[in-house]
Amino acid sequence: MKIEGTIAAVRAQVKAWKKEGLSVGFVPTMGYLHEGHASLIKAARANNDRVAVSIFVNPMQFGPTEDLASYPRDLEKDAALCESLGVDLIFHPEPEEMYHEGFSSFVDMSVLTEELCGLSRPVHFRGVCTVVSKLFNIVQPDRAYFGQKDAQQLAIIKHMVDDLNMDIEIIGCPIIREEDGLAKSSRNTYLSAEERQVALILSRSIRLGQELCQQGETSAEVIVEKMKEFIGTEPMARIDYVKAVDGLTMQQIKEVKKPMLVAIAVYIGTTRLIDNFIWD
Ligand code: AMP
C-alpha cells in the first residue's frame, strides 16, 4: 500500500493502473476511520481491481465556528486499517496541495442543498461538492463509495455526477451502527461517557419513526412531531432539525411517500450528531 501526498503521484499511479486495464474503486473520507468507513472500503475491494482511499479534512466544508481544528486525526491508525483491508493507495494531501494560492473555482448546487444540513451549515455542501469534484478529477475512479449515514450528501453527489456528466458510478452503502444502535461517527469521540449514553436518543428516535411508518402512519408531520417529542424528553439533547423530505429532491413533505428520507441532527452538549432512515 502506498501513501501519497501529492496530486502528481496519485495521477501517475492511477495512470499506470488504467494502462493495465484495471478498474479503480474510490472511498473519500476525512480519516479517523471506523467500521462505517471500513464497510465502504470492503465494498470497493469486492468490486474493483484497485482501491484508493482519500484522507483529507477539507477546510472548505467547515463553517467558521465549526470543528475544523479539533476534528480527530490519526494517520498511522488509519493506514494500518487500510492496509488490513487491502487498500492499494491512500491519498493524504495537505490543504495547500488541494487549494493553491488564488484558488477560486467552486462547484455549487441549488435545491438539494437548501434543506436539512444545508440550512444549518450554509457553506458545507459547496465545500463537499468542490472537494469531491477535485478528488474525482485526481483519482478518476470507475466507482466511488459513500455512506447512507450522510444521506443528503449521497443524494447531492449522485445528482452532481449526473448533472456534470461525470463518468463515475456512485454506490451508497448502509449505515453501520454500534451494538447499542448509535451510528458510528468520527465525531462520537467528542462525547463524554455520560453524553455517549444520552446520544442513544438519536437512534432510538429513528427507530420510533420507522415503527410509525411500519404501523401505517400516513402523516409525515405526525412522525416528525412524535420524534421531536421523544427527543425532547432528554434534557441534554438539543434538536437542530428533525425533518421528513422527499428522498430524491430533499424537499420537505407533509404526507408519507416513497422514497422518504427522515433525517435528524441533534446536539449532545456541543457535539452535533446526525442520523436518518429511508422509507422506500
Ligand atoms: P467522513 O470521514 O465522516 O467524511 O465519512 C466518509 C464516508 O464514510 C462518507 O461517505 C460517510 O457517509 C461514510 N460513513 C461515515 N460514517 C458511516 C457509518 N456509520 N456507516 C456508513 N458509512 C459511514
Residues whose N, C-alpha, C, O or C-beta is under 5 A from the ligand:
A	BS01	AMP	P28 T29 M30 G31 G36 H37 Y145 F146 G147 Q148 K149 D150 C173 P174 I175 I176 A183 K184 S185
